[in-house]
């Protein structure tokens, strides 16, 4: 709830609620999942298990996972906690 409320306040302060319809949030989420997928796209199965061993790759995965999480939380808050 704390994260969802922080995201709601962040969006409200920027007048972004007008853009945060379920459709738009799902589209944004899809884009972020695509960016996460790009990191893994051409890795072998074994290499994909060790992305955290490379600091640059690990940071990129963390950033994309954070983006995915934020859109999921924002969507969930809009749809189910009205």
C-alpha positions as CSV (number, residue, x, y, z in Angstrom):
1,X,0.0,0.0,0.0
2,X,2.8,2.4,0.8
3,X,4.3,2.0,-2.7
4,X,0.9,2.3,-4.4
5,X,0.2,5.4,-2.4
6,X,3.6,6.9,-3.2
7,X,3.0,6.2,-6.9
8,X,-0.4,7.7,-6.8
9,X,0.9,10.9,-5.1
10,X,3.8,11.0,-7.6
11,X,1.3,10.8,-10.6
12,X,-1.1,13.3,-9.0
13,X,1.6,15.9,-8.4
14,X,2.5,15.7,-12.1
15,X,-1.2,15.6,-13.4
16,X,-0.5,12.1,-14.9
17,X,-3.7,10.5,-13.7
18,X,-5.3,11.6,-17.0
19,X,-2.8,9.2,-18.8
20,X,-2.9,6.3,-16.3
21,X,-5.9,4.5,-17.7
22,X,-5.8,0.7,-17.5
23,X,-5.1,0.5,-21.2
24,X,-2.2,3.0,-21.1
25,X,-0.7,1.3,-18.0
26,X,-0.9,-2.1,-19.6
27,X,0.7,-0.7,-22.8
28,X,3.5,0.9,-20.8
29,X,4.0,-2.4,-18.8
30,X,4.3,-4.3,-22.0
31,X,7.0,-2.0,-23.2
32,X,8.9,-2.4,-20.0
33,X,8.6,-6.2,-20.1
34,X,9.9,-5.9,-23.7
35,X,13.0,-4.0,-22.4
36,X,13.6,-6.7,-19.8
37,X,13.2,-9.4,-22.5
38,X,15.8,-7.7,-24.6
39,X,18.5,-8.2,-21.9
40,X,17.9,-11.9,-22.1
41,X,17.0,-12.3,-25.7
42,X,20.2,-13.7,-27.1
43,X,21.7,-15.3,-24.0
44,X,21.9,-19.0,-23.7
45,X,19.9,-20.8,-21.0
46,X,23.1,-21.1,-18.9
47,X,24.2,-17.5,-19.4
48,X,20.8,-16.2,-18.5
49,X,21.2,-17.8,-15.0
50,X,24.3,-15.6,-14.4
51,X,23.2,-12.1,-15.5
52,X,23.8,-10.9,-11.9
53,X,27.5,-11.8,-12.1
54,X,28.0,-8.9,-14.6
55,X,27.5,-5.6,-12.7
56,X,26.2,-3.8,-15.8
57,X,23.7,-6.5,-16.8
58,X,22.6,-6.9,-13.2
59,X,21.9,-3.2,-12.9
60,X,20.0,-3.2,-16.2
61,X,17.8,-6.1,-15.0
62,X,17.2,-4.4,-11.7
63,X,16.1,-1.2,-13.4
64,X,13.7,-3.0,-15.8
65,X,12.3,-5.1,-13.0
66,X,11.7,-1.9,-11.0
67,X,9.8,-0.4,-13.9
68,X,7.7,-3.5,-14.4
69,X,6.9,-3.6,-10.7
70,X,5.9,0.1,-10.6
71,X,3.5,-0.3,-13.5
72,X,2.0,-3.5,-12.0
73,X,1.5,-1.7,-8.7
74,X,0.0,1.3,-10.3
75,X,-2.4,-0.7,-12.4
76,X,-3.4,-2.9,-9.5
77,X,-4.1,0.2,-7.4
78,X,-6.3,1.8,-10.1
79,X,-8.3,-1.3,-10.9
80,X,-8.8,-3.0,-7.6
81,X,-8.5,-0.5,-4.8
82,X,-10.8,2.2,-6.0
